Amino acid sequence: MTVTHSATAVLSRYLPAIEAAIDQVLPAAGELTVMLRYHFGWCDATGQPSRARSGKRVRPVLVLLAAEAAGGSGEGALPAAVAVELLHNFSLIHDDIQDRSQERRGRPTVWAIWGEAQAINAGNALHVLAYRALARLAVPPERWAAAFDRFTATALRLCQGQYLDLAYEQRATISRDDYLTMIAGKTAALIGLALELGVISASDDRALWEQYRRIGEELGCAFQVWDDLLGIWGDPIRTGKPVGEDIANHKKTLPIAYAFEQARGDDRTILSAAFQPGPPDPRLVPQVLAVLDRLGARAFTEQLAHDTIERALHALAQVPGAPGPRADLATVAHYLVGRDH
């Protein structure tokens, strides 16, 4: 609990500046802006101010912490932090459409209110605005070129990871290696980018960029593994998503990949029926949950998340960095595998 409170304090310290900087990048007015502000939790569907639960802004905070750890300033890295958060939210809006998710953070998703076509438009707008934000990064030309190159490469990796995520829904089963390949693009790449851009904003040391990127990718893997756990066993009041939504949507997350490797007999039959291509059958969700419990899938998932975060923390302790920001990075890293939403 202490770690969670400490991480919350770190995240909250940067949140006002991040939210204000995101708001400055959005178009000043119009229905499209209402959609974007709604997605960020700042207004309701009519444009009236709202206190809806917004995202934790973990990724932009990681950008700022990495910049400070590398001897730079959070303020100087703010354009990169905003760019990373906008890129992330572009992917969320499109993911909700592709996954047919009706809710995010306890309220209707953008496409559930405005329809698929306009939600695609909103996601595209965030993608464009991400590059507008990155253009404001005030660093020497060679470092800006590197930041742009890494940003673009990561955007492509996000699409590749999402392709695999969707493609796996049509496969009867996947292996753990398949799963790890998918999350390397879908989640790990973006968190690796967050740390790398923070360091690029502060330092010319390309080796240091690479070291922090690899640490970020380990953090991203741990983050996604824990997210998989929440997608099956999380409290819907905290996660804002229905119980078993990932199972109902045929998502081949880590607990499912592990269960398919371990299952025999009736357990294998249940999993095969629940994850066969075609329309999902929510009635099978309780049976799948029982199989996962019998096979110890939750314990395996928790252990892998903790092992991965420990590798990242060990690597973080070995790289140069200002002690305070590096300690804050470690605090947020612990939070990534202990959060309840």
Sequence and secondary structure as in RCSB ss.txt:
>XXXX:A:sequence
MTVTHSATAVLSRYLPAIEAAIDQVLPAAGELTVMLRYHFGWCDATGQPSRARSGKRVRPVLVLLAAEAAGGSGE
GALPAAVAVELLHNFSLIHDDIQDRSQERRGRPTVWAIWGEAQAINAGNALHVLAYRALARLAVPPERWAAAFDR
FTATALRLCQGQYLDLAYEQRATISRDDYLTMIAGKTAALIGLALELGVISASDDRALWEQYRRIGEELGCAFQV
WDDLLGIWGDPIRTGKPVGEDIANHKKTLPIAYAFEQARGDDRTILSAAFQPGPPDPRLVPQVLAVLDRLGARAF
TEQLAHDTIERALHALAQVPGAPGPRADLATVAHYLVGRDH
>XXXX:A:secstr
 HHHHHHHHHHHHHHHHHHHHHHHHS SSSHHHHHHHHHTTSB TTS B        HHHHHHHHHHHHTT  HH
HHHHHHHHHHHHHHHHHHHHHHHHT  EETTEE HHHHH HHHHHHHHHHHHHHHHHHHTT  S HHHHHHHHHH
HHHHHHHHHHHHHHHHHHTTSS   HHHHHHHHIIIIIHHHHHHHHHHHHTT   HHHHHHHHHHHHHHHHHHHH
HHHHHHHHS HHHHSS TTHHHHTT   HHHHHHHHH  HHHHHHHHHHTSSSS  GGGHHHHHHHHHHHTHHHH
HHHHHHHHHHHHHHHHHHS   HHHHHHHHHHHHHHTT   
